[in-house]
């Protein structure tokens, strides 16, 4: 039997050696670095609908920089106007 979530449930955890506080509410979840006020929030609707996965994929694609070409960059010489 499961218990209905009616109020916030807080748990401490460590991620990558850093302490965080996870808060689960009926509206969603929030992960905040311990001692801070702002963190990462995720509404249950976004989680279930797939919007969260789409946003994560979009952010990841924007953070990747295109690979630089191994060919040397060519510059076009400027024509001197002689004025």
Secondary structure, DSSP 8 states (H G I E B T S, - for coil): ------S-EEEEEEETTEEEEEEE-SSEEEEEETT-S-EEEEEHHHHHHTHHHHHHHHHHHHH------SS------------
